[in-house]
Amino acid sequence: MKRIVSVSLGRATADYQFSATFLGHQFHIRRVGANGDVARAAALLDDFQYEADACGLGMVGDHATVGTRRVVDRLTARLEQVVTRVPLTTGAALRTFLDEWVVRHVQNEEGDYFTNARVPFLSGFGNYRAAATLAEYTRNLRFADPITRDGLPMILRALERHAALSARS
């Protein structure tokens, strides 16, 4: 049986565990919350890497790729360095792939669903791939990133320039 443990910075009251069969393999999945305590999350990750076959990390910021630049979330990177014995994921790669796939699927299945749509984003960094995909169908993208000035939306290239500058610091 494969054991997967997800350590979350979220509430411990939301903890759960269950066993399941997937593609003929048995899995035991457990979620453990650290109640926002980063040191506790690091300690839990360190402990569980010796008994789990894979670890997950939840309620942390994702690293982002904006254009050709990679913006690293420092807290997430620090927690990722704790686990050295087994694979660790935040799920960001899968989420990014699915975001892009869903946009293309809906556009194709629903027939011009996003054509000329007005689409707000709370984070251009965190949603860059989805925004870049949506930009193929509409120019009406608006971003609420803190770096937006005077209420004017930033275009994707501006996000790329900002990511380039952020990557240097």
C-alpha positions as CSV (number, residue, x, y, z in Angstrom):
1,M,0.0,0.0,0.0
2,K,1.3,3.4,-1.0
3,R,1.2,6.1,1.7
4,I,0.7,9.7,0.8
5,V,0.7,12.5,3.5
6,S,-0.2,16.1,2.8
7,V,1.0,18.7,5.3
8,S,-1.1,21.9,5.1
9,L,-0.6,25.3,6.7
10,G,-4.3,25.2,7.1
11,R,-6.4,24.2,10.2
12,A,-5.8,20.9,11.9
13,T,-9.6,20.6,12.4
14,A,-9.9,19.9,8.7
15,D,-7.6,16.8,8.9
16,Y,-8.7,13.5,7.3
17,Q,-7.5,10.2,6.2
18,F,-8.8,7.4,4.0
19,S,-7.8,4.4,1.9
20,A,-8.7,4.0,-1.7
21,T,-7.9,1.9,-4.8
22,F,-6.8,3.7,-7.9
23,L,-5.8,2.0,-11.1
24,G,-5.4,-1.3,-9.2
25,H,-3.1,0.2,-6.5
26,Q,-4.0,0.7,-2.9
27,F,-3.4,4.1,-1.4
28,H,-3.7,5.5,2.2
29,I,-4.0,9.3,2.1
30,R,-3.7,11.5,5.1
31,R,-4.0,15.3,5.5
32,V,-2.4,17.0,8.5
33,G,-2.9,20.7,9.3
34,A,-0.2,22.8,11.0
35,N,-2.6,25.7,12.0
36,G,-0.5,28.3,10.2
37,D,2.7,27.4,12.1
38,V,5.5,27.1,9.6
39,A,7.9,25.5,12.1
40,R,5.3,22.8,12.8
41,A,4.7,22.2,9.1
42,A,8.5,21.8,8.6
43,A,8.7,19.4,11.5
44,L,5.7,17.4,10.2
45,L,7.2,17.2,6.7
46,D,10.5,16.0,8.2
47,D,8.8,13.3,10.3
48,F,6.4,12.1,7.5
49,Q,9.1,11.8,4.8
50,Y,10.4,8.7,6.7
51,E,7.0,6.9,6.7
52,A,5.3,8.1,3.5
53,D,5.9,7.2,-0.2
54,A,5.1,10.8,-1.2
55,C,4.3,14.1,0.5
56,G,2.1,17.0,-0.5
57,L,2.3,20.5,0.7
58,G,-0.9,22.6,1.0
59,M,-2.1,26.1,1.7
60,V,1.2,27.6,0.5
61,G,2.0,30.0,-2.3
62,D,2.8,28.5,-5.7
63,H,5.9,29.2,-7.6
64,A,4.9,31.0,-10.8
65,T,6.3,31.1,-14.3
66,V,5.6,34.4,-16.0
67,G,6.9,34.5,-19.6
68,T,10.4,33.1,-19.3
69,R,10.9,34.0,-15.7
70,R,10.3,31.8,-12.7
71,V,9.1,33.6,-9.5
72,V,9.8,31.5,-6.5
73,D,7.7,31.6,-3.3
74,R,10.3,31.7,-0.6
75,L,8.2,30.1,2.1
76,T,7.2,27.2,-0.2
77,A,10.8,26.8,-1.3
78,R,12.0,26.6,2.3
79,L,9.4,23.9,3.2
80,E,10.2,22.0,0.0
81,Q,13.8,21.7,1.1
82,V,12.8,19.8,4.2
83,V,11.7,16.8,2.2
84,T,14.7,14.9,0.7
85,R,13.7,11.2,0.8
86,V,10.4,11.1,-1.1
87,P,8.7,13.1,-3.9
88,L,7.0,16.3,-2.8
89,T,4.4,18.3,-4.6
90,T,2.2,21.3,-4.1
91,G,0.0,20.3,-7.0
92,A,1.0,23.6,-8.9
93,A,2.2,21.8,-12.0
94,L,-1.1,19.9,-12.4
95,R,-3.2,22.9,-11.5
96,T,-1.4,25.0,-14.2
97,F,-1.9,22.3,-16.8
98,L,-5.6,21.8,-16.0
99,D,-6.2,25.6,-16.0
100,E,-5.0,25.9,-19.5
101,W,-6.8,22.7,-20.6
102,V,-10.1,23.8,-19.1
103,V,-10.0,27.1,-20.9
104,R,-9.3,25.4,-24.3
105,H,-11.9,22.7,-23.6
106,V,-14.7,25.1,-22.7
107,Q,-13.9,27.4,-25.6
108,N,-14.0,24.4,-28.0
109,E,-17.1,22.6,-26.5
110,E,-19.2,25.7,-25.8
111,G,-18.4,27.5,-29.0
112,D,-16.7,30.8,-28.5
113,Y,-17.5,31.0,-24.8
114,F,-14.5,33.2,-24.1
115,T,-14.5,35.2,-27.4
116,N,-14.4,38.8,-26.3
117,A,-15.3,37.9,-22.7
118,R,-14.4,40.2,-19.8
119,V,-12.2,38.2,-17.5
120,P,-10.9,39.6,-14.1
121,F,-7.8,38.0,-12.4
122,L,-6.9,38.5,-8.8
123,S,-3.4,37.5,-9.6
124,G,-1.7,37.8,-12.9
125,F,1.4,36.0,-11.5
126,G,-0.6,33.1,-10.1
127,N,-2.8,32.8,-13.2
128,Y,-0.3,33.7,-15.9
129,R,-0.8,30.5,-18.0
130,A,-4.6,30.7,-17.8
131,A,-4.4,34.5,-18.7
132,A,-2.1,33.8,-21.6
133,T,-4.5,31.1,-22.9
134,L,-7.5,33.4,-22.5
135,A,-5.6,36.2,-24.3
136,E,-5.9,34.0,-27.4
137,Y,-9.7,34.6,-27.3
138,T,-10.2,38.0,-25.7
139,R,-8.3,41.2,-25.0
140,N,-10.6,42.1,-22.1
141,L,-8.3,40.8,-19.3
142,R,-8.1,42.8,-16.0
143,F,-5.6,42.2,-13.2
144,A,-5.9,43.1,-9.6
145,D,-2.3,42.6,-8.7
146,P,-0.9,45.0,-6.0
147,I,1.5,46.4,-8.6
148,T,-1.3,47.7,-10.7
149,R,-1.4,51.5,-10.5
150,D,-4.2,53.9,-10.9
151,G,-6.7,51.1,-11.5
152,L,-5.3,50.4,-15.0
153,P,-5.0,46.8,-16.0
154,M,-1.6,45.4,-16.6
155,I,-1.0,43.6,-19.9
156,L,0.8,40.2,-19.9
157,R,4.1,41.7,-21.1
158,A,4.1,44.1,-18.1
159,L,3.7,41.0,-15.8
160,E,6.7,39.5,-17.6
161,R,8.8,42.6,-17.1
162,H,7.9,42.7,-13.4
163,A,8.7,39.0,-13.0
164,A,12.1,39.6,-14.6
165,L,12.9,42.4,-12.1
166,S,11.6,40.4,-9.2
167,A,13.7,37.4,-10.1
168,R,16.9,39.6,-9.7
169,S,16.2,40.6,-6.1
